[in-house]
Amino acid sequence: MTVVYLVIAALIVAAIFFGIRYFARASQLFSGERVIICPETGKQAMVEIDTRHAAISSLLGQTDLRLENCARWPIKQDCGQECMLQFNDAPADCLVRSVLEKWYRDKSCAFCEKPFAEISLVDHKPALLNPEGVTVEWRQIPMSAVTEAMATYLPVCWNCHVAQSFRREHPELVVDRSSTVAQRSTQSNQTSAHR
């Protein structure tokens, strides 16, 4: 009798383990912001899929996708969500991280002019230079303004973003050696000219 209970307990533990593993993978597949073309406006919009609902429904059989957030909400929150049909074609290509990786490809940093190699969107994330000359991180840009930022901002590598942020936040601690060297050479040239 105890052997039967042990077998049943082992099957239950295995089912829970594989269920949690499948749920985690499904959640990872559907998570993240995505860029779609809004059927109503014909323009790009940022959306987020209801990850938990999608993972649970895929665990039970047919995956049911619905939006959790959209750049056009709350004004258009009651739309028919026809944009969800776009996820059947290329779900990975419309993830924001995929779009950003493509955007940085073949570009160089606005400061150091080094080309972007592999982009890390986990740590040491590349940043942007806005038209006002301030570096900003992607998380500071609202979902609705990502497309506009890609059109008007310049790419900045992580190192230059950190340096520019430090320069902006602590100007009293920064010594600009290039201007100091230029001033010294100008002064020495003026001194030798007077002799």
N, C-alpha and C positions, 0 to 999 in steps of 0.2 A: 504494500500500500504506500509506503514512504517513497519508493522508487517512482511510482506514478506521480506523486506530488512533486518530486524533484524534477521530473521530466516536464510537467506542466509549468512549474516555476521557471525552468530554463527556457521554455518556449515563450513564455510571457516576457521575460527579460530580453530575449533576442528580438521579439516583436517591438518592444519599446525602443531598444537601441536602434534598430533599423528604421523605425518610424521617425525618431528624433533626427537621425542622420539624413533621411530623405527630406524632412521638413526644413532642416538647415540648408541643404543644397538648393531646394526649391526657393527658399527665401532669398538666398544669395543670387539666384538667377533673375528674380523679379525686382530686386532692390535697386535703388539708384534713380536719379532724375534722368529723364529722357527728353529728347527733342523730337517733336512731331510737327506735322503740318496740320494746322487746324482746318477741318473741312469747311467751317463757316467763313473764316476770313482768308484762307489760302496762305497764311503766314505761319512762320515757325512759332511754336509755343513750348514751354517747359511743363512737363507733367511728371507725376509720381504715381506708380501703381500701388494699390493696396496690397502690400507684400504678404501680410498675414492671411488675408482672404484667398489670394492666389495660391499660396503654398498649401493651405488646408484643402482647397478645392482640387488641387492637383493630386493631393494625397488620397482623396476620395474618388478620383476618376478623371472626369473632364475638367480641365483648368478653366476657371472663370476669372477673367480679368476685369477689373474696374478701377477707376481713378480714385486716389486718395487726395491728390492735390493737383491743381492746374494754375498756371499763371493768369488765366482769365477769370478765376474764381475770386470772390464770391458772386460777382455780377452774373456770370454765365454758369453757375453751379448746377442748374437743372437742365443742361444740354443733354443730348442723346448719347454722348460719348462715342460718336462714330469714329473718332480718331483711334480708338482701340483696335480697329481693323488693321492699322499699320504695323502692329506688333507681330502679326503673323508672318510678315515678309522678312524683316531683318531686326529682331529684337535686340541683338547685341550692338548693332551699328548705331542705334539711336540713343544709346546710353550717353549721358553727358560726358563721362570720362573718355569714351571713344571719340566723341566729337572734339573734345579739347586736345586729345592726343593728335588727332589729324590736324587741328588748327596750329599746334606748335611745330609740327613736322615742317622741315625746310625753312624755318625761321631762325633768326639770330637774336640774342639778347640786345635790347635797346641801349644798354650801357657798355658791356664788355665785348659785344659783337661776337661772342662765341655761339656757334650753332647749337641748337637743342638736339641732344642725342636721344636717349631713352627718357621718357617723362615719368616721374614718380608722382602719383597723385595721392600717396599715403603720407610720406614725410618728404621734406625738402621740395615742396610743391612749387612749381614756377608761379610767378605773379604777373601783374600787368602794370603798365604805366599809363595813367589816365591823361586826358588832354590838359589837365591842370599841372602836370609834371610830378604827381604823387604816385608812388607805387602802392598797389592794393592787392589783396589776396582775393581769390575767387569766392571764398565764403562771405566776403563783404559785399558781393554783388547780388542783388535780389534775382530770383529765378526769372522774373519777367524781363530783366535787363541784360541777360547773358548774350543774346544774339547781337544786341547793340554794342556791347563791350567788345565782342570779337570783331566788329566792323570798325571801331574807332580807337581802341586801346592798342598799345604796343606790348609785345611779350618781354618779360624780364625773368632772368634766371634767379634761382633761390639765393645764391650768394650776393648778387647785386641788390636784390630786394632787402635782405637783411642789412647790408651796408647802408643803403639809402634810408631805411627806416631808422637806423641808429643815428645817422647824420641829421635826420629831420627831428628826432626826439631829443637828442643830446648835442646840440651844436657847440656847446661850450667845451665838449670833450674831443672835438674833431680838429685836427690840424691838417690843413690842405697843403701838403708838401709841394705840389706842383706850382701853386701861386707863390709860396715862400721862396722857392728856388728861382722863380722868374723875377721876384722883387730883388733878390740878392744880385743876380746877374745884371739887372738894370742899374742897380746902385754902383756895382763895380765898373760897369761901362761908363757911367757918368763921371766917376772918380778919375778913371784913366783919361777921359776926354779933357778934363780940366787941367791935367798935368801937362 
